[in-house]
Amino acid sequence: MTVWKTFLTVTATALVGLLMGGAFGFAAGKLTPEFFRRFTPWNELEPVGFATAGGAVVGVLLGGGLGCFGVLMQLLSEWRKKP
């Protein structure tokens, strides 16, 4: 696996995580805005925006981590194949 392919794999998984986390955060903020009002550090911050941003950040972290794990598993399987 080349460096370029590794970079693209991890970037793509992080972007997919961003989209999925942001969509989940937006939906959660729309459905239960009172729940997110408890966690907002400032009162003038909109709960839907806070939930969307939080979901996107966590999605990037988890998606990128999953991509790194996939690359690691690919490297291990290629390493074990070689005699």
Biopython code that builds the backbone (N, CA, C, O; Angstrom):
import numpy as np
from Bio.PDB.StructureBuilder import StructureBuilder

atoms = [
    (1, "MET", "N", (0.859, -1.171, 0.000)),
    (1, "MET", "CA", (0.000, 0.000, 0.000)),
    (1, "MET", "C", (0.904, 1.232, 0.000)),
    (1, "MET", "O", (1.779, 1.377, 0.853)),
    (2, "THR", "N", (0.678, 2.104, -0.961)),
    (2, "THR", "CA", (1.515, 3.289, -1.083)),
    (2, "THR", "C", (1.090, 4.352, -0.068)),
    (2, "THR", "O", (0.018, 4.280, 0.533)),
    (3, "VAL", "N", (1.959, 5.325, 0.096)),
    (3, "VAL", "CA", (1.668, 6.415, 1.032)),
    (3, "VAL", "C", (0.466, 7.218, 0.548)),
    (3, "VAL", "O", (-0.368, 7.641, 1.348)),
    (4, "TRP", "N", (0.382, 7.424, -0.754)),
    (4, "TRP", "CA", (-0.730, 8.196, -1.321)),
    (4, "TRP", "C", (-2.069, 7.490, -1.086)),
    (4, "TRP", "O", (-3.059, 8.133, -0.737)),
    (5, "LYS", "N", (-2.096, 6.175, -1.278)),
    (5, "LYS", "CA", (-3.324, 5.412, -1.059)),
    (5, "LYS", "C", (-3.702, 5.406, 0.424)),
    (5, "LYS", "O", (-4.883, 5.485, 0.761)),
    (6, "THR", "N", (-2.721, 5.315, 1.298)),
    (6, "THR", "CA", (-2.985, 5.380, 2.734)),
    (6, "THR", "C", (-3.578, 6.726, 3.117)),
    (6, "THR", "O", (-4.551, 6.787, 3.869)),
    (7, "PHE", "N", (-3.001, 7.796, 2.608)),
    (7, "PHE", "CA", (-3.500, 9.138, 2.887)),
    (7, "PHE", "C", (-4.932, 9.302, 2.398)),
    (7, "PHE", "O", (-5.775, 9.846, 3.112)),
    (8, "LEU", "N", (-5.210, 8.837, 1.188)),
    (8, "LEU", "CA", (-6.560, 8.949, 0.643)),
    (8, "LEU", "C", (-7.567, 8.114, 1.424)),
    (8, "LEU", "O", (-8.706, 8.540, 1.616)),
    (9, "THR", "N", (-7.165, 6.943, 1.871)),
    (9, "THR", "CA", (-8.064, 6.083, 2.632)),
    (9, "THR", "C", (-8.448, 6.725, 3.958)),
    (9, "THR", "O", (-9.627, 6.780, 4.307)),
    (10, "VAL", "N", (-7.462, 7.207, 4.690)),
    (10, "VAL", "CA", (-7.739, 7.819, 5.991)),
    (10, "VAL", "C", (-8.520, 9.121, 5.818)),
    (10, "VAL", "O", (-9.421, 9.404, 6.607)),
    (11, "THR", "N", (-8.192, 9.912, 4.805)),
    (11, "THR", "CA", (-8.927, 11.152, 4.560)),
    (11, "THR", "C", (-10.373, 10.874, 4.180)),
    (11, "THR", "O", (-11.282, 11.554, 4.655)),
    (12, "ALA", "N", (-10.588, 9.897, 3.341)),
    (12, "ALA", "CA", (-11.953, 9.565, 2.926)),
    (12, "ALA", "C", (-12.787, 9.068, 4.103)),
    (12, "ALA", "O", (-13.950, 9.448, 4.239)),
    (13, "THR", "N", (-12.209, 8.229, 4.947)),
    (13, "THR", "CA", (-12.974, 7.740, 6.093)),
    (13, "THR", "C", (-13.253, 8.859, 7.084)),
    (13, "THR", "O", (-14.315, 8.877, 7.707)),
    (14, "ALA", "N", (-12.324, 9.789, 7.241)),
    (14, "ALA", "CA", (-12.575, 10.930, 8.129)),
    (14, "ALA", "C", (-13.682, 11.827, 7.577)),
    (14, "ALA", "O", (-14.506, 12.329, 8.341)),
    (15, "LEU", "N", (-13.709, 12.035, 6.265)),
    (15, "LEU", "CA", (-14.762, 12.858, 5.666)),
    (15, "LEU", "C", (-16.127, 12.179, 5.741)),
    (15, "LEU", "O", (-17.138, 12.843, 5.970)),
    (16, "VAL", "N", (-16.162, 10.878, 5.551)),
    (16, "VAL", "CA", (-17.427, 10.155, 5.700)),
    (16, "VAL", "C", (-17.898, 10.228, 7.153)),
    (16, "VAL", "O", (-19.090, 10.390, 7.413)),
    (17, "GLY", "N", (-16.966, 10.109, 8.093)),
    (17, "GLY", "CA", (-17.315, 10.259, 9.507)),
    (17, "GLY", "C", (-17.825, 11.656, 9.820)),
    (17, "GLY", "O", (-18.746, 11.818, 10.621)),
    (18, "LEU", "N", (-17.229, 12.670, 9.191)),
    (18, "LEU", "CA", (-17.690, 14.048, 9.362)),
    (18, "LEU", "C", (-19.126, 14.193, 8.900)),
    (18, "LEU", "O", (-19.949, 14.773, 9.607)),
    (19, "LEU", "N", (-19.435, 13.678, 7.730)),
    (19, "LEU", "CA", (-20.795, 13.780, 7.198)),
    (19, "LEU", "C", (-21.798, 13.020, 8.065)),
    (19, "LEU", "O", (-22.873, 13.532, 8.376)),
    (20, "MET", "N", (-21.445, 11.818, 8.444)),
    (20, "MET", "CA", (-22.369, 11.023, 9.244)),
    (20, "MET", "C", (-22.553, 11.604, 10.643)),
    (20, "MET", "O", (-23.672, 11.652, 11.153)),
    (21, "GLY", "N", (-21.469, 12.040, 11.257)),
    (21, "GLY", "CA", (-21.570, 12.637, 12.590)),
    (21, "GLY", "C", (-22.323, 13.954, 12.576)),
    (21, "GLY", "O", (-23.114, 14.230, 13.478)),
    (22, "GLY", "N", (-22.083, 14.767, 11.559)),
    (22, "GLY", "CA", (-22.800, 16.027, 11.443)),
    (22, "GLY", "C", (-24.285, 15.817, 11.211)),
    (22, "GLY", "O", (-25.112, 16.524, 11.786)),
    (23, "ALA", "N", (-24.626, 14.850, 10.371)),
    (23, "ALA", "CA", (-26.040, 14.555, 10.115)),
    (23, "ALA", "C", (-26.723, 14.017, 11.367)),
    (23, "ALA", "O", (-27.853, 14.392, 11.676)),
    (24, "PHE", "N", (-26.034, 13.141, 12.080)),
    (24, "PHE", "CA", (-26.598, 12.610, 13.316)),
    (24, "PHE", "C", (-26.752, 13.710, 14.364)),
    (24, "PHE", "O", (-27.769, 13.772, 15.054)),
    (25, "GLY", "N", (-25.754, 14.572, 14.486)),
    (25, "GLY", "CA", (-25.845, 15.674, 15.436)),
    (25, "GLY", "C", (-26.950, 16.648, 15.085)),
    (25, "GLY", "O", (-27.648, 17.139, 15.972)),
    (26, "PHE", "N", (-27.119, 16.935, 13.802)),
    (26, "PHE", "CA", (-28.196, 17.827, 13.362)),
    (26, "PHE", "C", (-29.557, 17.234, 13.699)),
    (26, "PHE", "O", (-30.433, 17.925, 14.220)),
    (27, "ALA", "N", (-29.730, 15.944, 13.396)),
    (27, "ALA", "CA", (-31.006, 15.292, 13.699)),
    (27, "ALA", "C", (-31.263, 15.242, 15.199)),
    (27, "ALA", "O", (-32.385, 15.476, 15.649)),
    (28, "ALA", "N", (-30.231, 14.938, 15.967)),
    (28, "ALA", "CA", (-30.402, 14.887, 17.418)),
    (28, "ALA", "C", (-30.699, 16.272, 17.989)),
    (28, "ALA", "O", (-31.498, 16.402, 18.916)),
    (29, "GLY", "N", (-30.066, 17.292, 17.447)),
    (29, "GLY", "CA", (-30.323, 18.653, 17.917)),
    (29, "GLY", "C", (-31.713, 19.134, 17.564)),
    (29, "GLY", "O", (-32.328, 19.878, 18.328)),
    (30, "LYS", "N", (-32.221, 18.711, 16.400)),
    (30, "LYS", "CA", (-33.584, 19.081, 15.996)),
    (30, "LYS", "C", (-34.628, 18.341, 16.827)),
    (30, "LYS", "O", (-35.651, 18.918, 17.197)),
    (31, "LEU", "N", (-34.375, 17.062, 17.123)),
    (31, "LEU", "CA", (-35.359, 16.263, 17.857)),
    (31, "LEU", "C", (-35.405, 16.607, 19.342)),
    (31, "LEU", "O", (-36.483, 16.658, 19.935)),
    (32, "THR", "N", (-34.244, 16.842, 19.942)),
    (32, "THR", "CA", (-34.195, 17.090, 21.392)),
    (32, "THR", "C", (-33.338, 18.317, 21.699)),
    (32, "THR", "O", (-32.235, 18.167, 22.224)),
    (33, "PRO", "N", (-33.811, 19.519, 21.389)),
    (33, "PRO", "CA", (-32.979, 20.699, 21.648)),
    (33, "PRO", "C", (-32.783, 20.984, 23.143)),
    (33, "PRO", "O", (-31.754, 21.537, 23.533)),
    (34, "GLU", "N", (-33.741, 20.618, 23.966)),
    (34, "GLU", "CA", (-33.611, 20.873, 25.407)),
    (34, "GLU", "C", (-32.494, 20.037, 26.030)),
    (34, "GLU", "O", (-31.865, 20.460, 27.000)),
    (35, "PHE", "N", (-32.255, 18.865, 25.478)),
    (35, "PHE", "CA", (-31.175, 18.021, 25.987)),
    (35, "PHE", "C", (-29.823, 18.694, 25.793)),
    (35, "PHE", "O", (-28.967, 18.630, 26.674)),
    (36, "PHE", "N", (-29.624, 19.343, 24.637)),
    (36, "PHE", "CA", (-28.343, 19.960, 24.340)),
    (36, "PHE", "C", (-28.185, 21.325, 24.999)),
    (36, "PHE", "O", (-27.069, 21.838, 25.081)),
    (37, "ARG", "N", (-29.263, 21.917, 25.466)),
    (37, "ARG", "CA", (-29.150, 23.193, 26.191)),
    (37, "ARG", "C", (-28.394, 23.017, 27.501)),
    (37, "ARG", "O", (-27.773, 23.960, 27.991)),
    (38, "ARG", "N", (-28.444, 21.815, 28.069)),
    (38, "ARG", "CA", (-27.715, 21.553, 29.319)),
    (38, "ARG", "C", (-26.203, 21.557, 29.115)),
    (38, "ARG", "O", (-25.456, 21.910, 30.028)),
    (39, "PHE", "N", (-25.747, 21.169, 27.927)),
    (39, "PHE", "CA", (-24.321, 21.003, 27.667)),
    (39, "PHE", "C", (-23.660, 22.211, 27.029)),
    (39, "PHE", "O", (-22.433, 22.282, 26.970)),
    (40, "THR", "N", (-24.454, 23.169, 26.549)),
    (40, "THR", "CA", (-23.865, 24.327, 25.885)),
    (40, "THR", "C", (-23.209, 25.229, 26.908)),
    (40, "THR", "O", (-23.836, 25.584, 27.906)),
    (41, "PRO", "N", (-21.967, 25.606, 26.685)),
    (41, "PRO", "CA", (-21.277, 26.448, 27.659)),
    (41, "PRO", "C", (-21.800, 27.888, 27.688)),
    (41, "PRO", "O", (-21.668, 28.572, 28.703)),
    (42, "TRP", "N", (-22.391, 28.352, 26.587)),
    (42, "TRP", "CA", (-22.943, 29.705, 26.547)),
    (42, "TRP", "C", (-24.423, 29.614, 26.246)),
    (42, "TRP", "O", (-24.851, 28.767, 25.462)),
    (43, "ASN", "N", (-25.204, 30.475, 26.860)),
    (43, "ASN", "CA", (-26.652, 30.410, 26.679)),
    (43, "ASN", "C", (-27.104, 30.883, 25.305)),
    (43, "ASN", "O", (-28.147, 30.446, 24.819)),
    (44, "GLU", "N", (-26.341, 31.765, 24.670)),
    (44, "GLU", "CA", (-26.771, 32.265, 23.374)),
    (44, "GLU", "C", (-26.408, 31.332, 22.215)),
    (44, "GLU", "O", (-26.729, 31.632, 21.066)),
    (45, "LEU", "N", (-25.750, 30.216, 22.494)),
    (45, "LEU", "CA", (-25.394, 29.249, 21.464)),
    (45, "LEU", "C", (-26.597, 28.370, 21.140)),
    (45, "LEU", "O", (-27.271, 27.870, 22.040)),
    (46, "GLU", "N", (-26.860, 28.188, 19.857)),
    (46, "GLU", "CA", (-28.016, 27.395, 19.432)),
    (46, "GLU", "C", (-27.734, 25.905, 19.651)),
    (46, "GLU", "O", (-26.668, 25.422, 19.269)),
    (47, "PRO", "N", (-28.670, 25.172, 20.260)),
    (47, "PRO", "CA", (-28.416, 23.753, 20.537)),
    (47, "PRO", "C", (-28.242, 22.899, 19.287)),
    (47, "PRO", "O", (-27.489, 21.925, 19.310)),
    (48, "VAL", "N", (-28.924, 23.247, 18.196)),
    (48, "VAL", "CA", (-28.782, 22.458, 16.958)),
    (48, "VAL", "C", (-27.370, 22.624, 16.392)),
    (48, "VAL", "O", (-26.756, 21.652, 15.952)),
    (49, "GLY", "N", (-26.866, 23.839, 16.404)),
    (49, "GLY", "CA", (-25.505, 24.080, 15.928)),
    (49, "GLY", "C", (-24.464, 23.411, 16.794)),
    (49, "GLY", "O", (-23.480, 22.869, 16.289)),
    (50, "PHE", "N", (-24.678, 23.447, 18.100)),
    (50, "PHE", "CA", (-23.754, 22.792, 19.023)),
    (50, "PHE", "C", (-23.739, 21.284, 18.799)),
    (50, "PHE", "O", (-22.675, 20.665, 18.796)),
    (51, "ALA", "N", (-24.926, 20.687, 18.610)),
    (51, "ALA", "CA", (-25.011, 19.247, 18.389)),
    (51, "ALA", "C", (-24.397, 18.867, 17.040)),
    (51, "ALA", "O", (-23.736, 17.835, 16.928)),
    (52, "THR", "N", (-24.613, 19.697, 16.021)),
    (52, "THR", "CA", (-24.052, 19.410, 14.703)),
    (52, "THR", "C", (-22.533, 19.487, 14.729)),
    (52, "THR", "O", (-21.855, 18.609, 14.195)),
    (53, "ALA", "N", (-21.999, 20.530, 15.343)),
    (53, "ALA", "CA", (-20.538, 20.682, 15.422)),
    (53, "ALA", "C", (-19.913, 19.570, 16.256)),
    (53, "ALA", "O", (-18.879, 19.014, 15.887)),
    (54, "GLY", "N", (-20.540, 19.251, 17.372)),
    (54, "GLY", "CA", (-20.018, 18.165, 18.205)),
    (54, "GLY", "C", (-20.045, 16.829, 17.493)),
    (54, "GLY", "O", (-19.091, 16.056, 17.579)),
    (55, "GLY", "N", (-21.132, 16.553, 16.792)),
    (55, "GLY", "CA", (-21.222, 15.307, 16.029)),
    (55, "GLY", "C", (-20.202, 15.240, 14.914)),
    (55, "GLY", "O", (-19.644, 14.176, 14.647)),
    (56, "ALA", "N", (-19.948, 16.371, 14.256)),
    (56, "ALA", "CA", (-18.970, 16.395, 13.172)),
    (56, "ALA", "C", (-17.556, 16.166, 13.696)),
    (56, "ALA", "O", (-16.778, 15.433, 13.085)),
    (57, "VAL", "N", (-17.222, 16.784, 14.815)),
    (57, "VAL", "CA", (-15.881, 16.606, 15.390)),
    (57, "VAL", "C", (-15.663, 15.161, 15.807)),
    (57, "VAL", "O", (-14.629, 14.568, 15.499)),
    (58, "VAL", "N", (-16.628, 14.600, 16.501)),
    (58, "VAL", "CA", (-16.494, 13.206, 16.929)),
    (58, "VAL", "C", (-16.491, 12.270, 15.719)),
    (58, "VAL", "O", (-15.790, 11.258, 15.723)),
    (59, "GLY", "N", (-17.261, 12.598, 14.695)),
    (59, "GLY", "CA", (-17.268, 11.784, 13.478)),
    (59, "GLY", "C", (-15.922, 11.770, 12.777)),
    (59, "GLY", "O", (-15.494, 10.731, 12.276)),
    (60, "VAL", "N", (-15.248, 12.917, 12.737)),
    (60, "VAL", "CA", (-13.913, 12.975, 12.130)),
    (60, "VAL", "C", (-12.936, 12.118, 12.929)),
    (60, "VAL", "O", (-12.147, 11.368, 12.355)),
    (61, "LEU", "N", (-12.990, 12.231, 14.241)),
    (61, "LEU", "CA", (-12.070, 11.449, 15.073)),
    (61, "LEU", "C", (-12.316, 9.951, 14.925)),
    (61, "LEU", "O", (-11.374, 9.178, 14.750)),
    (62, "LEU", "N", (-13.573, 9.547, 14.995)),
    (62, "LEU", "CA", (-13.868, 8.119, 14.885)),
    (62, "LEU", "C", (-13.669, 7.593, 13.471)),
    (62, "LEU", "O", (-13.174, 6.479, 13.296)),
    (63, "GLY", "N", (-14.043, 8.369, 12.462)),
    (63, "GLY", "CA", (-13.837, 7.938, 11.082)),
    (63, "GLY", "C", (-12.368, 7.834, 10.725)),
    (63, "GLY", "O", (-11.953, 6.873, 10.078)),
    (64, "GLY", "N", (-11.574, 8.815, 11.141)),
    (64, "GLY", "CA", (-10.131, 8.754, 10.897)),
    (64, "GLY", "C", (-9.483, 7.610, 11.645)),
    (64, "GLY", "O", (-8.587, 6.947, 11.123)),
    (65, "GLY", "N", (-9.933, 7.378, 12.862)),
    (65, "GLY", "CA", (-9.412, 6.246, 13.635)),
    (65, "GLY", "C", (-9.748, 4.912, 12.991)),
    (65, "GLY", "O", (-8.930, 3.993, 12.970)),
    (66, "LEU", "N", (-10.972, 4.817, 12.460)),
    (66, "LEU", "CA", (-11.356, 3.586, 11.772)),
    (66, "LEU", "C", (-10.541, 3.389, 10.499)),
    (66, "LEU", "O", (-10.170, 2.264, 10.164)),
    (67, "GLY", "N", (-10.261, 4.479, 9.792)),
    (67, "GLY", "CA", (-9.415, 4.381, 8.600)),
    (67, "GLY", "C", (-8.004, 3.940, 8.949)),
    (67, "GLY", "O", (-7.423, 3.109, 8.251)),
    (68, "CYS", "N", (-7.448, 4.485, 10.020)),
    (68, "CYS", "CA", (-6.103, 4.073, 10.462)),
    (68, "CYS", "C", (-6.088, 2.607, 10.870)),
    (68, "CYS", "O", (-5.129, 1.887, 10.591)),
    (69, "PHE", "N", (-7.147, 2.170, 11.529)),
    (69, "PHE", "CA", (-7.245, 0.763, 11.916)),
    (69, "PHE", "C", (-7.310, -0.132, 10.686)),
    (69, "PHE", "O", (-6.681, -1.189, 10.654)),
    (70, "GLY", "N", (-8.066, 0.284, 9.678)),
    (70, "GLY", "CA", (-8.146, -0.482, 8.440)),
    (70, "GLY", "C", (-6.813, -0.576, 7.727)),
    (70, "GLY", "O", (-6.456, -1.634, 7.208)),
    (71, "VAL", "N", (-6.073, 0.523, 7.696)),
    (71, "VAL", "CA", (-4.747, 0.518, 7.078)),
    (71, "VAL", "C", (-3.808, -0.403, 7.849)),
    (71, "VAL", "O", (-3.020, -1.135, 7.250)),
    (72, "LEU", "N", (-3.894, -0.368, 9.172)),
    (72, "LEU", "CA", (-3.058, -1.237, 9.998)),
    (72, "LEU", "C", (-3.380, -2.707, 9.747)),
    (72, "LEU", "O", (-2.473, -3.533, 9.635)),
    (73, "MET", "N", (-4.656, -3.033, 9.660)),
    (73, "MET", "CA", (-5.039, -4.419, 9.380)),
    (73, "MET", "C", (-4.574, -4.861, 7.988)),
    (73, "MET", "O", (-4.159, -6.005, 7.800)),
    (74, "GLN", "N", (-4.648, -3.950, 7.019)),
    (74, "GLN", "CA", (-4.153, -4.260, 5.668)),
    (74, "GLN", "C", (-2.648, -4.525, 5.692)),
    (74, "GLN", "O", (-2.171, -5.470, 5.063)),
    (75, "LEU", "N", (-1.908, -3.694, 6.413)),
    (75, "LEU", "CA", (-0.460, -3.894, 6.501)),
    (75, "LEU", "C", (-0.117, -5.212, 7.193)),
    (75, "LEU", "O", (0.805, -5.915, 6.777)),
    (76, "LEU", "N", (-0.853, -5.540, 8.237)),
    (76, "LEU", "CA", (-0.592, -6.792, 8.943)),
    (76, "LEU", "C", (-0.910, -8.007, 8.063)),
    (76, "LEU", "O", (-0.174, -8.994, 8.072)),
    (77, "SER", "N", (-2.001, -7.928, 7.308)),
    (77, "SER", "CA", (-2.324, -9.075, 6.449)),
    (77, "SER", "C", (-1.300, -9.226, 5.315)),
    (77, "SER", "O", (-0.967, -10.352, 4.944)),
    (78, "GLU", "N", (-0.806, -8.141, 4.771)),
    (78, "GLU", "CA", (0.237, -8.232, 3.744)),
    (78, "GLU", "C", (1.548, -8.729, 4.332)),
    (78, "GLU", "O", (2.275, -9.477, 3.679)),
    (79, "TRP", "N", (1.853, -8.330, 5.538)),
    (79, "TRP", "CA", (3.076, -8.771, 6.188)),
    (79, "TRP", "C", (3.045, -10.268, 6.471)),
    (79, "TRP", "O", (4.058, -10.953, 6.329)),
    (80, "ARG", "N", (1.885, -10.773, 6.871)),
    (80, "ARG", "CA", (1.763, -12.200, 7.172)),
    (80, "ARG", "C", (1.781, -13.070, 5.908)),
    (80, "ARG", "O", (2.148, -14.243, 5.979)),
    (81, "LYS", "N", (1.393, -12.515, 4.756)),
    (81, "LYS", "CA", (1.389, -13.261, 3.492)),
    (81, "LYS", "C", (2.803, -13.539, 2.989)),
    (81, "LYS", "O", (3.075, -14.595, 2.418)),
    (82, "LYS", "N", (3.689, -12.587, 3.208)),
    (82, "LYS", "CA", (5.054, -12.714, 2.687)),
    (82, "LYS", "C", (5.794, -13.828, 3.443)),
    (82, "LYS", "O", (5.676, -13.937, 4.664)),
    (83, "PRO", "N", (6.562, -14.659, 2.704)),
    (83, "PRO", "CA", (7.290, -15.759, 3.363)),
    (83, "PRO", "C", (8.502, -15.302, 4.131)),
    (83, "PRO", "O", (9.199, -16.122, 4.729)),
]
sb = StructureBuilder()
sb.init_structure("model")
sb.init_model(0)
sb.init_chain("A")
sb.init_seg("    ")
for serial, (resi, resn, name, xyz) in enumerate(atoms, 1):
    if name == "N":
        sb.init_residue(resn, " ", resi, " ")
    sb.init_atom(name, np.array(xyz, "f"), 0.0, 1.0, " ", f" {name:<3s}", serial, name[0])
structure = sb.get_structure()
